Amino acid sequence: MISLGIESTAHTLGVGIVNEKEVLANESSVYSGKGIHPRKAADHHADVLKNVLDSALKKSNVSLEDLDMISFSQGPGIGPCLRIGATAARTLSLRLKIPIIGVNHCVSHIEIGKFATEAKDPVTLYVSGGNTQIIAYVAKRYRIFGETLDIGIGNMQDIFGRTLELKFPCGKEIDILVAHGKKYLHLPYTIKGMDFSFTGVLTEALKYIEKEKKEDIAFSLMETAFSTVVEASERALAHTGKKELLLTGGIAASPRLREMCEIMCDERENKFYVPPFDLCRDNGAMIAYHGLIEYKSGKRMKLEDTVVKQKWRTDEVEVTWLS
Ligand code: FE2
């Protein structure tokens, strides 16, 4: 079966084409305004959609008539952005007379991560701009074992980078600053049970600007934020008895976060996996693949079921494709 997936939850408009065995195309265009202005990001997605779709078809050597199904990110995400992807998916489904499946974006990150690595039943640390969650499959659901109580680590990183007037997206520049930081500056370490919070540590880090070296501030901020999520991930591994950690989301690109996860997993004799970056960040292939496995497990959707769900939680998804 050939599945085409459309991702449009936030800054990325992605179109992926997959079959059961491989990713045939994974094309995208990223809205690069300062922060995410919902309407402007949605306008960007509408403007680039045809080009991204055409380049995915060309790259995969697949024509529209070859497609067996369409999937799209139904949520969670920014309403106007989600609706661009959903409308395109409905149009393609109607025109080509093929099934449509709306999928949960967070679960798609996990499923493509398992597809791209040897992870089978991991605890997943999903770290991106809008989301920071620790998730594991227990009793027929992807359960959230810990999550941010306010903003995602990526969002925290972007606000910090914008204050330092770094170019957006600033992840790479911050990774370089972090690597050159030497002095750990005192910052609040906020972990409440298994949940974490990043606005307080960000506020305190911003107070050091112009008093301390930016490398030391970046290092201290990211070291603190990463420590909280790695600590909670370790507890999730201990609690569930699972033996694998899967790191995914855009912030999985951070060398320091990878290193911290690796050390923790080595000490526990657990396995640590990170998918290739194109399958970690928001992308269309993960949506195409997740739609495909849901469809093959028997899931069917009517057009009236395809309304977007901005606040759709990971643990609300009925998992029909795993035993
Ligand atoms: Fe994401």
Residues whose N, C-alpha, C, O or C-beta is under 5 A from the ligand:
A	BS01	FE2	S128 D282
